[in-house]
C-alpha cells in the first residue's frame, strides 16, 4: 500500500500550467491510495514503482465505470436475466469497445488540456452548443438522480427501513462525502463504494448458476424465443448497450482527471485504471444476469420482471434472507456512487462554463457555487422522490429519452475534439482510432434514436426498429463515402503531413485564449445543422410526450 504522506518518487516541478482554469487543478496528485509530487519526472523502472504509481492514479476510470452500474443498470441487467435467462450474456461483449473507446478519448482530453468537457465545447463550437450541452446535462442529470433515489427507496423498503428517513440520510451522506474539502477523502469513500459493488459476486456464488451454460451464452450469440415480443427483446438488447454509455460519464471523467491533476505523463496508468473499471463493470453485469437467471428459472416470476426489489425477494426465496439483504445493500451502494458521479459531473460542467472555482481540493468557502450546485441537485432529486404521487415511472422514461437526445451531440463533439490539433497536438486520434471511434459513435447515435423513438412511440414494432437501423446505416455509408471522397480530393494538396508525436509526455494544450476558432468545412456545417435540427425537434417531442404522460397520469 502506498502511504498517503510519502510521494512515489522524487522530482523537480517542471510542468507549466497551460490552459488550466482553476489553480487548484495544479499540484500534487493526492489519490486515495498514494501521492505523486507535482512535476515528478523520475522514471518508473521497477515493478514496485509502477505498481505504486498505478495505485496513486486509480480512481477516475474505476469510479466512472462503476458509477454507471447504478439503479438503471441494475434494472436492465436484472430484466435481461429474469426474462431471458443467460441468453443475452453475449451482449456484454459489445460493451467493451463502446466503454473503452469513448472513455479513452475523454481521459486523453482531460490529461492533455487541463480543461473540462463543457468548456471545450463552448470554446471550440460556440455559445449555442456550450449552453445546450450544459442545460441538457443539468436536466438529464437531475432526472437521473431521481432514479438513483428511487433505487434507494426500493433497497430501504426491502431492508425494512422507513422511506423518508432513508432518503434524507442517503442524501446527507452523498452531500457530506463531497463537502470535506479534501479530494483524497472523497476518492477514498468513492473507491470503497466501488469495492462494495463486488457484493454481486458472492450472490452469484450463492445462486450457483450452471457455469457451462454461462460460458456458452457469453461466447456464442443467440436470441431467446420471443414470439410476438421481438420489439421488446430488441429494445432490451439496445438498452443493455445503451445503459453503459451515459452523457454524464464524458463530462465527469474529463473533469475528474483535471481535478485529480493527472497529466499526459501518466496516461498509460490512467488507461489501466479505465480497464480495471471496465473489468469490474463486466463482472458485476455478468454476475447479475447469472444469478437472476438461476433464481427465477422455472418459477412464475420468470419472464415477468417488475423492479429491482422483486429480484431481492427472489434471492430471498431461493437462497435465504441474507442473500436478499446483500442484494439490497449492493443496490443501495450502486445508487449512492451513481449519485456521487452524476452530481459532480453537473457541478464540474457548470463551474467550467461559468468560470467558477470547481475543485474537490477546495473547501466550501472557497468554491461556494460549485458545492451549491452539487448539493442543490441532491436536495431537489430527493425532494421529488418524497412528494406523494410523484410520477416516478414517467420520470424514469424521461431519463431514457433525454439521454438519447444528448448522446449523439456528446459523441460527435467528443470525436471532433479528439481530432482538433490545437486542442490535443501530438495526442490527436490516429487513423485506426478514428475508424473505431466513428463506428462506435455511429452505433451510439443509432441506438439513441431507437430508444428515443421507443419512448415517443410505445407501440413501436420490430419492423420499425429495423427501418430506423437501416436508415441510420444508409446515412452512415453516405457520410463515409463523402469523407473518403473529400480525403481523396484534398490528399494531393495536403500540407500537414503526418502528426509529429514527439514530446507527447510533456505537451499540454495552450491557454484557450491562444487558440483560434476551428474552420468549419461546408460538409461539417451541413452536418452540424442537421444535428441541431434533430436536437431541437427531438427535445420538443420528448417534452410534449412527457407532458402528455404526466397529464394522463
C-alpha positions, 0 to 999 in steps of 0.5 A, a space after each residue: 500500500 502506498 502511504 498517503 504522506 510519502 510521494 512515489 518518487 522524487 522530482 523537480 516541478 517542471 510542468 507549466 500550467 497551460 490552459 488550466 482554469 482553476 489553480 487548484 487543478 495544479 499540484 500534487 496528485 493526492 489519490 486515495 491510495 498514494 501521492 505523486 509530487 507535482 512535476 515528478 519526472 523520475 522514471 518508473 523502472 521497477 515493478 514496485 514503482 509502477 505498481 505504486 504509481 498505478 495505485 496513486 492514479 486509480 480512481 477516475 476510470 474505476 469510479 466512472 465505470 462503476 458509477 454507471 452500474 447504478 439503479 438503471 443498470 441494475 434494472 436492465 441487467 436484472 430484466 435481461 436475466 429474469 426474462 431471458 435467462 443467460 441468453 443475452 450474456 453475449 451482449 456484454 461483449 459489445 460493451 467493451 469497445 463502446 466503454 473503452 473507446 469513448 472513455 479513452 478519448 475523454 481521459 486523453 482530453 482531460 490529461 492533455 488540456 487541463 480543461 473540462 468537457 463543457 468548456 471545450 465545447 463552448 470554446 471550440 463550437 460556440 455559445 449555442 452548443 456550450 449552453 445546450 450541452 450544459 442545460 441538457 446535462 443539468 436536466 438529464 442529470 437531475 432526472 437521473 438522480 431521481 432514479 438513483 433515489 428511487 433505487 434507494 427507496 426500493 433497497 430501504 423498503 426491502 431492508 425494512 427501513 422507513 422511506 423518508 428517513 432513508 432518503 434524507 440520510 442517503 442524501 446527507 451522506 452523498 452531500 457530506 462525502 463531497 463537502 470535506 474539502 479534501 479530494 483524497 477523502 472523497 476518492 477514498 469513500 468513492 473507491 470503497 463504494 466501488 469495492 462494495 459493488 463486488 457484493 454481486 459476486 458472492 450472490 452469484 456464488 450463492 445462486 450457483 448458476 450452471 457455469 457451462 451454460 454461462 460460458 456458452 451464452 457469453 461466447 456464442 450469440 443467440 436470441 431467446 424465443 420471443 414470439 410476438 415480443 421481438 420489439 421488446 427483446 430488441 429494445 432490451 438488447 439496445 438498452 443493455 448497450 445503451 445503459 453503459 454509455 451515459 452523457 454524464 460519464 464524458 463530462 465527469 471523467 474529463 473533469 475528474 482527471 483535471 481535478 485529480 491533476 493527472 497529466 499526459 505523463 501518466 496516461 498509460 496508468 490512467 488507461 489501466 485504471 479505465 480497464 480495471 473499471 471496465 473489468 469490474 463493470 463486466 463482472 458485476 453485469 455478468 454476475 447479475 444476469 447469472 444469478 437472476 437467471 438461476 433464481 427465477 428459472 422455472 418459477 412464475 416470476 420468470 419472464 415477468 420482471 417488475 423492479 429491482 426489489 422483486 429480484 431481492 425477494 427472489 434471492 430471498 426465496 431461493 437462497 435465504 434472507 441474507 442473500 436478499 439483504 446483500 442484494 439490497 445493500 449492493 443496490 443501495 451502494 450502486 445508487 449512492 456512487 451513481 449519485 456521487 458521479 452524476 452530481 459532480 459531473 453537473 457541478 464540474 460542467 457548470 463551474 467550467 462554463 461559468 468560470 467558477 472555482 470547481 475543485 474537490 481540493 477546495 473547501 466550501 468557502 472557497 468554491 461556494 457555487 460549485 458545492 451549491 450546485 452539487 448539493 442543490 441537485 441532491 436536495 431537489 432529486 430527493 425532494 421529488 422522490 418524497 412528494 406523494 404521487 410523484 410520477 416516478 415511472 414517467 420520470 424514469 422514461 424521461 431519463 431514457 429519452 433525454 439521454 438519447 437526445 444528448 448522446 449523439 451531440 456528446 459523441 460527435 463533439 467528443 470525436 471532433 475534439 479528439 481530432 482538433 490539433 490545437 486542442 490535443 497536438 501530438 495526442 490527436 486520434 490516429 487513423 485506426 482510432 478514428 475508424 473505431 471511434 466513428 463506428 462506435 459513435 455511429 452505433 451510439 447515435 443509432 441506438 439513441 434514436 431507437 430508444 428515443 423513438 421507443 419512448 415517443 412511440 410505445 407501440 413501436 414494432 420490430 419492423 420499425 426498429 429495423 427501418 430506423 437501423 437501416 436508415 441510420 446505416 444508409 446515412 452512415 455509408 453516405 457520410 463515409 463515402 463523402 469523407 473518403 471522397 473529400 480525403 481523396 480530393 484534398 490528399 494531393 494538396 495536403 500540407 500537414 503531413 503526418 502528426 509529429 508525436 514527439 514530446 507527447 509526455 510533456 505537451 499540454 494544450 495552450 491557454 484557450 485564449 491562444 487558440 483560434 476558432 476551428 474552420 468549419 468545412 461546408 460538409 461539417 456545417 451541413 452536418 452540424 445543422 442537421 444535428 441541431 435540427 434533430 436536437 431541437 425537434 427531438 427535445 420538443 417531442 420528448 417534452 410534449 410526450 412527457 407532458 402528455 404522460 404526466 397529464 394522463 397520469 
